[in-house]
Amino acid sequence: MKKFKVILVLLLLYAGLLSVESERIASFFRTCDLENSLSAEVTEPTKRDSDIAMVVRYLMQNAHISERTLDEELSQRTIDGFLKTLDPQKLYFYESDINTIKKAEPLLGDLFKKGDIRLAYIIFKTYLARLNERVEMMVAALDEPMDFTIDESLKIKPEILTYPKTQTEARERVRLRVKYDMLILQVDDQKSDKKESEKTSEAENEKKSDAVAESQNAAAQKDDAPKTPEEKYQANKDKLKRRYTSFQKRMQQLDGEELLELYLTAMTNSYDPHSSYMSPSTLENFEISMSLGLQGIGATLTSEDGYVTVKHLVPGGPAEKEGSLKVNDKICGVGQNDDGPIEDVVDMKLDDVVKKIRGKADTVVRLEVIPSDGSANKIIRIVRSNIELKDSEAKGVVFEAGQKANGTPFKIGVIDLPSFYLDMQAARAFGEGKSSTRDVKRILEDFNAQGVDAVVLDLRNNGGGSLPEAISLTGLFIDRGSVVQVRDSRDKIQSHQDRNGGVTWDGPLVVVINKLSASASEILAGAIQDYGRGLIVGDKTTHGKGTVQTVEYLNPQLRGALNALNTEKLGALKVTIQQFYRPLGASTQNKGVSSDIEIPAITTHMDLGEADLDYPLDFHQIPAQEIAKWPYGGPTPEMVRQLKAASDARVAKDPEFQKLAKKINFYCRIKDRESVTLNMEKFMAERADVLEDEEEELEEKLTSDANEIKRDFYMNEVLSIMADYIQALQK
């Protein structure tokens, strides 16, 4: 009886605690109805949203490597992260808004446990109200005179920024922000004027052909091109007004699915930077990126000041084959089939426009386009088809460099690998699909047939991809052995081996990395270095992502909560489940893989590494595996020292690397600054050394073939290192 009374007391106490907690939550929401101006798209959370939130919280607490509950520290990170996503420069919310919102931190764990995501809607409703207020201030500020000769500055470092306390403070922050935006456009005009002046002078000094003269006359006759400084200033005002109002409209169009993704990802990112909730649309894009295949027109699109703009055409894709759509054209309308109405897409969200343009192969889409050459709008009819994203798959080319003993140059095969891709759906269904390992193997076999002397594997900007692909691709260069070790939340360690005997390439190997080479790239580079299989060259280190994620599809997780006939897609959770280690036991987490020979690059100095992200997992080390070093000759410490000295000497004399050094010095001067000057003369003076080079690089990017491996000054240095390396190995 006594025991029963104790249990009863405990139950009553627990019920009382629940009642108190429920009242705290109810009280919080009563005080949090800050604004009632919901957009048409964002109304209120649905039962589906609640179910997804509960499952994501459960998986994070039980599947994540930390196995950590959503405590108050993680709750604080969640709210801070969500606010940072919406308002990174602390321009929109008031300090009073933040003080109210932060009261939810002790309640967040219980809210997520119940699938209650009302807080996301309260924060976003408040954000929309403040955004509307700020845009009004921005438009008003554009009509005020701006003096770029006085010494004013704009604080830009988020760490030192505070939320405005009053409308007056917010209005002043907005005024400076608008002045900065206008300053950038005015500087762009000055650069364009200088460039046009140089072109005109050059043309006047040469005998122009009739065709060129006719083209220039036609351009000069365009009525809508601003000519005077006053006209250009007015055009820039109109451009900024459109930019601000377009952003406002896009945020007002944010729907419940997108808001849920932002909010849940803020929660998952509180555990580590790489765990995230993917909405159905994001999941579709993720699967496209892994499979390198989609159905559509083959164009890369971006949103600029309310217009969807063409940035790139996929070589061999339907749009390029049709021929009418050009880079920098603006899409203002989309129609389905040959008879569907053209729907206005100006100021529409980019994702929504992309959905309208994508479609099944052999169907028709019609685009109303504003041509970049200033000619009249036109309708372009394109038949969609299956597209292989060739730009994103492995590519190979053979270059000549250095000199053999007989006087002929070395033949060096270069492979550019943008990611470790794998068509997971095809692999599950048919046993194979698009695979980076198969593509690289094919290229290496072609190199062997051409009799190349060495191979360069370029992993710059390769953010990773499939773990199995990283293991199998490394196996093309080593003959059996541990490629990577993984440790889970229970400290269980497993070594993933290359079990295939033999190699596809057994000659000299250089792997090129930079600070954006991450995850699977670091697995391969680390294994190559541990085995002594080749040289690692490039930035000082790779990114430093030493964690493994798995994709948990939510439909199976919620099967019991959904009607069996419901086929609605619910997205997926990408969750960190393991940490990986090199064969010799060192983690790449935060520290990355160090290069044997560093080649100067601006990325080395940028805050792009894992350690620069919010809440990365700690570095850790485990025991080394027993591995057999590469038996056919690899880089020795003395050899690396000599190769580095030769590279440093070449770089010091190279004019292109000297120009790069100027940019690096400029970047290092400004990267940690807390504010930027709004004085035009000072602004231009501090950038004088780099502005001209920026223009040249931009033009090169717009005119170069994205599918081509460029032999620029950087690649020339890689090839020179390789030529020296071959000779050192021969000695």
C-alpha positions as a printed Julia matrix, in Angstrom:
731×3 Matrix{Float64}:
  0.0    0.0     0.0
  2.86   2.33    0.92
  4.55   1.57   -2.4
  1.3    2.37   -4.26
  1.07   5.73   -2.46
  4.62   6.61   -3.47
  3.88   5.77   -7.1
  0.64   7.78   -6.94
  2.49  10.79   -5.51
  5.12  10.54   -8.24
  2.44  10.33  -10.91
  0.64  13.35   -9.49
  3.91  15.28   -9.35
  4.67  14.34  -12.98
  1.16  15.33  -14.04
  1.64  18.61  -12.19
  4.94  19.22  -13.97
  3.27  18.51  -17.31
  0.48  20.9   -16.41
  2.99  23.6   -15.44
  4.96  23.0   -18.65
  1.81  23.18  -20.75
  0.83  26.43  -19.05
  4.33  27.87  -19.66
  3.99  27.0   -23.35
  0.46  28.43  -23.54
  1.57  31.58  -21.73
  4.48  32.03  -24.1
  2.28  31.81  -27.2
 -0.23  34.25  -25.7
  2.54  36.85  -25.41
  4.08  36.0   -28.79
  1.31  37.0   -31.16
  3.51  39.87  -32.32
  2.07  40.28  -35.8
 -0.92  38.86  -37.65
  0.13  39.6   -41.25
  0.55  36.06  -42.57
  1.27  35.73  -46.29
 -1.18  33.83  -48.48
  1.23  30.9   -48.78
  2.19  30.6   -45.1
 -1.0   30.08  -43.09
 -0.53  27.7   -40.17
  1.23  24.41  -39.45
 -0.49  21.27  -40.72
 -0.76  17.79  -39.19
  1.75  16.67  -41.83
  4.24  19.33  -40.65
  3.77  18.22  -37.05
  4.4   14.55  -37.92
  7.54  15.43  -39.9
  8.88  17.59  -37.04
  8.36  14.79  -34.49
 10.11  12.19  -36.66
 13.04  14.5   -37.45
 13.51  15.24  -33.73
 13.34  11.53  -32.9
 15.88  10.58  -35.59
 18.28  13.35  -34.56
 18.22  12.19  -30.94
 18.57   8.51  -31.78
 20.47   8.29  -35.09
 22.91  11.21  -34.8
 26.43  10.25  -33.76
 26.14  12.36  -30.59
 22.88  10.67  -29.44
 22.1   13.96  -27.72
 18.67  15.13  -26.59
 17.43  18.54  -27.7
 18.6   20.31  -24.56
 18.6   24.03  -23.8
 21.99  24.62  -25.44
 20.81  23.0   -28.69
 17.54  24.93  -28.39
 19.49  28.19  -28.18
 21.53  27.17  -31.24
 18.31  26.32  -33.1
 16.67  29.69  -32.5
 19.91  31.58  -33.18
 20.38  29.63  -36.42
 16.82  30.27  -37.61
 17.15  33.99  -36.89
 20.53  34.05  -38.67
 18.99  32.39  -41.74
 16.27  35.02  -41.95
 18.25  38.09  -40.87
 22.04  37.52  -41.13
 22.88  41.25  -40.96
 20.46  41.93  -38.06
 18.66  44.53  -40.15
 15.0   43.48  -39.9
 14.11  42.31  -36.38
 13.99  44.73  -33.46
 15.84  43.92  -30.24
 12.45  43.64  -28.5
 11.38  40.96  -31.02
 14.5   38.94  -30.23
 14.03  39.26  -26.46
 10.52  37.84  -26.77
 11.53  35.04  -29.12
 14.46  33.98  -26.91
 12.03  33.2   -24.08
 11.1   30.07  -26.03
 14.53  28.46  -25.6
 13.66  26.48  -22.43
 10.46  25.23  -24.11
 11.82  24.15  -27.49
 12.63  20.53  -26.6
  9.06  19.93  -25.42
  7.62  21.75  -28.43
  9.54  19.52  -30.85
  8.57  16.42  -28.88
  4.93  17.31  -29.52
  5.56  18.3   -33.15
  4.58  21.87  -32.26
  6.26  24.24  -34.74
  4.13  27.32  -34.1
  7.27  29.16  -33.02
  8.57  29.04  -36.6
  5.39  30.73  -37.8
  5.48  33.37  -35.07
  9.08  34.25  -35.92
  8.4   34.28  -39.65
  5.21  36.36  -39.29
  7.2   38.9   -37.31
  9.97  38.8   -39.9
  7.53  39.53  -42.75
  6.1   42.51  -40.86
  9.59  43.9   -40.2
 10.63  43.21  -43.8
  7.67  45.21  -45.11
  8.64  48.05  -42.81
 12.31  47.99  -43.89
 11.49  47.87  -47.6
  9.38  51.0   -47.17
 12.41  52.62  -45.52
 14.68  51.42  -48.35
 12.47  52.83  -51.08
 12.26  56.14  -49.19
 16.06  56.2   -48.7
 16.57  55.84  -52.47
 14.78  59.14  -53.0
 17.07  60.96  -50.57
 20.29  62.59  -51.9
 23.46  60.54  -51.38
 26.85  62.19  -50.88
 29.71  59.81  -51.62
 32.37  62.38  -50.72
 31.75  62.39  -46.96
 33.35  59.9   -44.57
 30.65  57.44  -43.57
 30.92  53.7   -43.06
 28.67  50.66  -42.83
 29.23  47.99  -40.18
 29.27  44.62  -41.91
 30.69  42.09  -39.43
 27.73  40.15  -37.96
 29.57  39.5   -34.68
 29.63  43.21  -33.8
 26.17  44.06  -35.14
 23.2   44.45  -32.82
 19.5   44.5   -33.61
 18.03  48.01  -33.84
 16.19  49.15  -30.73
 13.99  51.81  -32.34
 12.54  52.83  -35.69
 14.98  55.74  -35.82
 17.96  53.41  -35.38
 16.53  51.01  -37.98
 16.02  53.85  -40.47
 19.65  54.95  -40.12
 20.9   51.38  -40.59
 18.75  51.11  -43.71
 20.02  54.43  -45.08
 23.64  53.27  -44.83
 22.79  49.87  -46.33
 21.05  51.47  -49.32
 23.95  53.9   -49.78
 26.37  50.96  -49.87
 24.25  49.14  -52.47
 24.18  52.28  -54.6
 27.94  52.73  -54.19
 28.55  49.25  -55.58
 26.4   49.99  -58.66
 28.12  53.35  -59.18
 31.54  51.63  -59.05
 30.31  49.04  -61.56
 29.26  51.9   -63.88
 32.69  53.47  -63.63
 34.36  50.17  -64.49
 31.99  49.67  -67.43
 32.62  53.23  -68.69
 36.37  52.67  -68.51
 36.08  49.39  -70.37
 33.87  50.86  -73.1
 36.23  53.8   -73.48
 39.18  51.47  -73.95
 37.26  49.41  -76.5
 36.27  52.53  -78.43
 39.84  53.83  -78.5
 41.08  50.47  -79.66
 38.46  50.32  -82.4
 39.28  53.82  -83.58
 42.93  52.88  -83.94
 42.08  49.94  -86.17
 40.29  49.68  -89.47
 36.86  48.47  -88.54
 34.98  46.11  -90.8
 31.52  47.16  -92.05
 29.9   44.48  -89.91
 31.53  45.74  -86.7
 30.7   49.35  -87.52
 27.07  48.44  -88.25
 26.82  46.55  -84.98
 28.21  49.47  -82.98
 25.89  51.94  -84.71
 22.91  49.73  -83.87
 23.97  49.59  -80.23
 24.42  53.36  -80.15
 20.87  53.87  -81.43
 19.23  52.04  -78.55
 16.92  54.52  -76.85
 16.65  52.78  -73.5
 20.36  52.66  -72.66
 21.21  55.28  -70.0
 23.96  57.61  -71.22
 24.46  60.53  -68.84
 25.56  60.16  -65.19
 22.09  61.36  -64.13
 20.38  58.72  -66.31
 22.66  56.02  -64.98
 22.02  57.08  -61.4
 18.27  56.95  -62.0
 18.62  53.52  -63.63
 20.51  52.3   -60.56
 17.78  53.68  -58.28
 15.17  51.8   -60.3
 17.31  48.65  -60.19
 17.68  48.77  -56.4
 13.99  49.54  -55.9
 13.15  46.48  -57.97
 15.73  44.38  -56.09
 14.27  45.29  -52.69
 10.63  44.81  -53.68
 11.41  41.57  -55.53
 13.1   40.14  -52.44
 10.08  41.22  -50.39
  7.72  39.43  -52.8
  9.84  36.26  -52.82
  9.8   36.07  -49.02
  6.04  36.66  -49.0
  5.73  33.7   -51.4
  7.54  31.35  -49.01
  5.23  28.4   -48.42
  4.79  26.08  -45.46
  7.06  23.39  -46.93
  9.94  25.84  -47.33
  9.42  27.34  -43.87
  9.41  23.86  -42.34
 12.7   23.07  -44.12
 14.35  26.26  -42.83
 13.16  25.65  -39.27
 13.98  21.94  -39.05
 17.38  22.52  -40.64
 18.1   25.17  -38.02
 17.41  22.45  -35.45
 19.49  19.75  -37.18
 22.34  22.22  -37.73
 22.45  22.76  -33.98
 23.93  19.24  -33.79
 26.47  19.7   -36.6
 26.73  21.65  -39.89
 25.92  18.71  -42.18
 22.68  17.32  -40.76
 19.68  18.83  -42.53
 16.05  18.26  -43.38
 15.42  18.12  -47.13
 11.95  19.03  -48.33
 10.59  17.02  -51.28
 11.87  19.69  -53.73
 15.34  19.79  -52.15
 15.46  16.0   -52.07
 14.66  15.88  -55.78
 17.53  18.28  -56.52
 19.86  16.23  -54.3
 19.02  13.04  -56.2
 19.56  14.84  -59.51
 22.99  16.01  -58.37
 23.96  12.46  -57.39
 22.62  10.79  -60.55
 23.72  13.55  -62.98
 20.49  13.18  -64.92
 17.19  15.03  -65.23
 14.39  15.81  -67.65
 14.09  19.39  -68.84
 15.63  21.93  -71.21
 19.24  21.92  -69.98
 19.74  25.43  -68.59
 21.18  26.72  -65.33
 18.98  29.52  -64.02
 19.38  32.14  -61.31
 17.2   34.89  -59.87
 18.35  38.49  -60.35
 16.25  41.46  -59.26
 12.98  39.64  -59.86
 13.93  38.05  -63.18
 14.92  34.44  -63.78
 18.16  34.73  -65.76
 19.95  32.1   -67.88
 23.47  31.54  -66.54
 24.58  28.45  -68.46
 23.33  26.1   -71.16
 24.12  22.41  -70.86
 26.2   21.38  -73.91
 24.06  19.17  -76.15
 20.91  19.94  -74.14
 17.55  20.87  -75.75
 17.98  24.63  -75.17
 21.45  24.72  -76.7
 20.36  22.59  -79.67
 17.32  24.8   -80.33
 19.7   27.77  -80.44
 17.46  30.74  -79.57
 17.99  30.91  -75.8
 21.22  32.69  -74.81
 23.21  33.2   -71.61
 22.0   36.32  -69.71
 18.56  36.21  -71.36
 15.72  36.86  -68.88
 12.69  34.55  -68.74
  9.5   36.51  -68.03
  6.85  33.92  -68.98
  6.37  30.14  -69.21
  3.71  28.2   -71.17
  3.04  24.47  -71.26
  2.65  22.6   -74.56
  1.93  24.38  -77.83
 -1.39  25.87  -76.76
 -1.06  26.57  -73.03
 -1.26  30.2   -71.87
  1.99  32.03  -71.12
  2.14  32.58  -67.35
  3.95  35.64  -66.04
  6.9   34.52  -63.84
  8.45  37.92  -63.02
  9.04  38.11  -59.23
  8.12  34.42  -58.9
 10.32  32.19  -56.73
 13.13  30.57  -58.67
 12.14  27.06  -57.51
  8.59  27.57  -58.77
  9.83  28.75  -62.17
 12.2   25.79  -62.42
  9.31  23.4   -61.66
  7.31  24.93  -64.52
 10.23  24.62  -66.96
 11.2   21.07  -65.98
  9.0   18.27  -67.25
  8.81  14.88  -68.88
 10.9   14.16  -71.95
  9.28  14.84  -75.35
  6.88  17.46  -73.95
  6.9   21.1   -75.04
  7.59  24.19  -72.95
  7.36  27.74  -74.32
  9.44  30.54  -72.8
  8.81  34.25  -73.17
 12.27  35.77  -73.13
 13.75  39.26  -72.78
 16.94  38.92  -74.89
 20.18  40.18  -73.36
 21.05  42.01  -76.61
 18.17  44.44  -76.08
 16.01  43.19  -78.96
 12.26  42.67  -78.65
 10.76  39.93  -76.45
 10.3   36.58  -78.16
  8.66  33.2   -77.53
 10.99  30.19  -77.69
  9.59  26.67  -78.14
 11.74  23.9   -76.64
 11.08  20.16  -76.52
 12.23  18.73  -73.2
 14.42  15.63  -73.13
 16.53  13.45  -70.83
 19.69  15.35  -69.98
 22.98  14.01  -68.74
 24.75  16.68  -66.72
 28.06  16.27  -68.54
 29.52  19.36  -66.86
 29.28  17.57  -63.52
 30.83  14.26  -64.53
 34.49  13.26  -64.66
 36.44  14.66  -67.62
 39.93  13.87  -68.9
 42.47  15.54  -71.17
 46.14  14.96  -72.0
 48.6   17.87  -71.77
 52.29  18.01  -72.64
 54.76  19.44  -70.12
 58.44  19.24  -69.16
 61.02  17.37  -71.13
 62.2   13.77  -71.23
 65.83  12.77  -71.66
 65.21  12.35  -75.41
 63.9   15.92  -75.71
 60.2   15.07  -76.12
 57.63  16.38  -73.6
 55.95  14.27  -70.95
 52.33  13.34  -71.63
 50.31  14.06  -68.49
 46.68  12.99  -68.21
 44.5   15.35  -66.16
 41.17  14.21  -64.69
 38.71  16.76  -63.34
 36.3   15.14  -60.85
 33.58  17.57  -59.61
 31.97  15.07  -57.18
 31.8   11.42  -56.13
 28.46  10.82  -57.81
 26.33   7.68  -57.88
 22.82   7.18  -59.23
 21.5    5.6   -56.03
 18.03   4.86  -57.36
 19.42   3.1   -60.46
 21.95   1.25  -58.32
 19.16  -0.01  -56.03
 16.86  -0.94  -58.91
 19.27  -2.33  -61.51
 22.54  -2.94  -59.69
 24.32  -0.13  -61.49
 23.83   3.43  -62.65
 25.86   6.56  -63.23
 29.1    6.14  -61.28
 32.18   8.35  -60.81
 34.37   5.25  -60.37
 33.31   3.76  -63.7
 33.82   7.09  -65.47
 37.29   7.64  -63.99
 38.25   4.03  -64.76
 37.25   4.55  -68.39
 39.35   7.73  -68.59
 42.37   5.99  -67.01
 42.09   3.12  -69.49
 42.06   5.69  -72.29
 45.15   7.35  -70.79
 46.88   3.96  -70.7
 46.05   3.44  -74.35
 47.56   6.87  -75.16
 50.75   6.03  -73.26
 50.6    8.89  -70.73
 53.55   9.27  -68.35
 51.61  10.49  -65.31
 48.13  11.32  -64.02
 46.79  14.4   -62.23
 43.49  13.98  -60.34
 41.95  17.41  -59.76
 39.64  17.46  -56.72
 39.44  21.23  -56.31
 35.92  22.32  -55.32
 34.86  18.66  -55.02
 32.61  18.67  -51.95
 32.32  14.9   -51.75
 29.39  12.59  -52.4
 29.02   8.84  -52.08
 31.2    7.04  -49.5
 31.21   3.75  -51.47
 32.35   5.71  -54.54
 35.23   7.26  -52.57
 36.38   3.78  -51.55
 36.05   2.16  -54.98
 37.63   5.14  -56.77
 40.62   5.13  -54.42
 40.97   1.44  -55.29
 41.82   2.43  -58.88
 45.17   3.68  -57.54
 46.04   1.3   -54.66
 46.23  -2.5   -54.55
 44.02  -3.7   -51.69
 43.96  -2.36  -48.14
 42.13   0.0   -45.79
 40.85   3.16  -47.48
 38.91   4.7   -44.59
 37.91   3.84  -41.04
 34.56   4.85  -39.52
 33.52   5.2   -35.88
 29.9    5.32  -34.71
 28.25   6.7   -31.58
 29.15   3.56  -29.6
 32.84   3.87  -30.53
 32.61   0.84  -32.78
 35.33   1.14  -35.44
 35.1   -0.45  -38.87
 37.7   -0.37  -41.63
 36.42  -0.08  -45.2
 38.78  -1.91  -47.53
 39.6   -1.88  -51.18
 39.3   -5.6   -51.83
 39.86  -5.55  -55.58
 43.3   -6.75  -56.56
 45.32  -4.71  -59.04
 45.14  -1.06  -60.04
 43.98   0.8   -63.11
 46.83   3.33  -62.89
 50.18   2.46  -61.28
 52.32   5.39  -62.49
 53.13   8.79  -60.96
 50.08  10.45  -59.39
 49.37  13.99  -58.2
 46.11  14.86  -56.41
 45.13  18.56  -56.5
 43.08  19.88  -53.58
 41.77  23.15  -52.2
 39.82  24.26  -49.14
 36.57  23.27  -50.86
 37.72  19.66  -51.33
 35.67  17.92  -48.67
 34.44  14.6   -47.3
 34.93  11.9   -49.98
 37.71  14.01  -51.54
 39.5   13.96  -48.2
 39.06  10.21  -47.89
 40.82   9.7   -51.22
 43.54  12.33  -50.64
 44.2   11.02  -47.12
 44.54   7.43  -48.3
 46.85   8.4   -51.18
 49.05  10.29  -48.71
 49.05   7.54  -46.04
 50.02   4.9   -48.61
 52.76   7.12  -50.05
 51.01   6.63  -53.38
 51.4   10.15  -54.73
 51.76  13.87  -54.09
 49.03  16.12  -52.66
 49.33  19.68  -54.01
 47.17  22.8   -53.83
 45.8   24.79  -50.87
 47.39  24.41  -47.46
 44.67  21.96  -46.41
 41.38  20.49  -47.56
 38.04  21.51  -46.01
 38.14  19.33  -42.89
 34.81  17.47  -43.08
 35.42  14.13  -41.39
 31.83  13.0   -40.92
 29.56  10.51  -42.66
 25.88  11.2   -43.37
 23.04   8.89  -44.31
 19.73   9.83  -45.93
 16.64   8.73  -43.99
 13.54   8.94  -46.19
 10.57  10.05  -44.08
  7.75   8.3   -45.94
  8.64   4.85  -44.48
  9.16   6.44  -41.05
  5.65   7.92  -41.11
  3.85   5.03  -42.76
  1.84   4.36  -39.62
  0.77   7.99  -39.23
 -0.36   8.31  -42.84
 -3.16   6.78  -44.8
 -1.74   3.77  -46.68
 -2.97   5.26  -49.96
 -1.26   8.61  -49.32
  1.58   8.99  -51.85
  2.53  12.53  -50.8
  6.31  12.93  -50.61
  7.61  14.01  -47.21
 11.29  14.61  -47.92
 14.23  13.15  -46.02
 16.65  13.76  -43.18
 20.37  13.85  -43.95
 21.89  12.95  -40.59
 25.49  12.53  -39.39
 25.9    8.96  -38.12
 29.67   8.34  -38.16
 33.04  10.04  -38.14
 35.67   8.84  -40.6
 39.43   8.46  -40.21
 42.39   7.94  -42.47
 44.0    4.49  -42.68
 46.71   5.61  -40.22
 44.1    6.77  -37.69
 44.0   10.58  -38.01
 40.63  12.22  -38.49
 40.26  14.85  -41.19
 37.67  16.61  -39.0
 38.46  20.34  -38.74
 42.12  19.79  -39.76
 41.65  18.36  -43.25
 44.43  16.78  -45.35
 47.58  18.91  -45.61
 49.17  19.35  -49.02
 52.75  18.21  -49.61
 53.36  21.24  -51.82
 51.27  24.38  -51.38
 50.36  26.43  -54.46
 49.18  30.0   -53.72
 45.4   30.46  -53.97
 42.94  32.86  -52.41
 40.81  29.98  -51.1
 43.57  29.07  -48.62
 42.94  32.38  -46.85
 39.13  32.24  -46.9
 36.94  31.08  -44.02
 35.71  28.06  -45.96
 36.84  25.23  -43.71
 34.86  22.98  -41.39
 36.32  24.78  -38.38
 34.82  28.04  -39.71
 31.27  26.62  -39.64
 28.91  26.71  -36.67
 29.07  23.77  -34.25
 31.48  21.34  -36.02
 32.27  18.06  -34.28
 35.65  17.79  -32.56
 38.86  16.33  -34.02
 39.55  12.8   -32.86
 42.14  10.08  -33.49
 41.96   6.27  -33.44
 44.56   3.48  -33.8
 46.21   3.06  -37.21
 45.51   0.17  -39.55
 48.37  -1.94  -40.81
 48.84  -0.97  -44.45
 51.42  -1.8   -47.08
 53.14   1.32  -48.4
 53.16   1.75  -52.19
 56.05  -0.48  -53.32
 56.78   1.14  -56.69
 58.21   4.46  -55.61
 56.54   7.46  -54.04
 57.46  10.86  -52.66
 60.19  10.92  -49.98
 60.61  13.86  -47.55
 63.77  15.01  -49.34
 62.1   14.73  -52.73
 59.13  16.79  -51.5
 61.5   19.45  -50.13
 63.27  19.77  -53.5
 60.01  19.81  -55.48
 58.62  22.5   -53.18
 61.7   24.68  -53.56
 61.51  24.44  -57.37
 57.79  25.28  -57.32
 58.29  28.28  -55.01
 60.99  29.63  -57.34
 58.71  29.37  -60.4
 55.76  30.93  -58.61
 57.85  33.89  -57.43
 58.76  34.76  -61.04
 55.37  34.1   -62.66
 53.48  37.35  -63.54
 50.08  35.65  -63.07
 50.97  34.46  -59.58
 52.26  37.98  -58.83
 48.83  39.38  -59.8
 47.23  36.71  -57.63
 49.46  37.77  -54.72
 47.99  41.29  -54.99
 44.49  39.9   -54.73
 45.43  37.73  -51.78
 47.01  40.7   -50.0
 43.89  42.78  -50.68
 41.6   40.03  -49.44
 43.63  39.48  -46.27
 43.47  43.24  -45.59
 39.69  43.38  -45.8
 38.48  39.91  -44.71
 38.29  40.68  -41.0
 37.28  44.32  -41.26
 34.31  45.39  -39.19
 33.06  48.09  -41.55
 33.33  49.32  -45.15
 33.82  52.93  -46.24
 31.04  54.7   -48.13
 33.42  57.34  -49.46
 33.71  56.71  -53.22
 37.31  57.9   -53.56
 38.55  55.78  -50.65
 36.47  52.81  -51.76
 37.99  52.91  -55.26
 41.52  53.52  -53.96
 41.6   50.43  -51.78
 40.49  48.27  -54.73
 42.59  49.87  -57.45
 44.98  46.95  -57.73
 42.31  44.32  -58.24
 39.37  45.88  -60.11
 40.88  45.49  -63.58
 41.77  41.84  -62.98
 38.24  41.16  -61.69
 36.8   42.44  -64.96
 39.1   40.23  -67.02
 38.26  37.16  -64.94
 34.52  37.79  -65.18
 34.7   38.05  -68.96
 36.74  34.83  -69.11
 34.16  32.99  -67.0
 31.28  34.14  -69.18
 32.99  33.18  -72.44
 34.8   29.97  -71.45
 33.42  26.49  -72.05
 32.35  25.11  -68.65
 33.01  21.56  -69.88
 36.65  22.27  -70.69
 39.67  21.59  -68.47
 41.54  24.88  -68.66
 45.31  25.01  -68.84
 45.71  28.26  -66.94
 48.71  29.48  -64.95
 47.66  27.4   -61.93
 47.36  24.18  -63.95
 50.7   24.97  -65.62
 52.33  24.97  -62.19
 50.66  21.64  -61.33
 52.03  20.18  -64.58
 55.51  21.57  -63.84
 55.44  19.96  -60.38
 54.41  16.69  -62.02
 57.22  16.88  -64.62
 59.74  17.45  -61.81
 58.17  14.6   -59.84
 58.49  12.16  -62.75
 62.16  13.01  -63.14
 62.74  12.69  -59.38
 61.13   9.24  -59.38
 63.25   8.18  -62.35
 66.4    9.12  -60.45
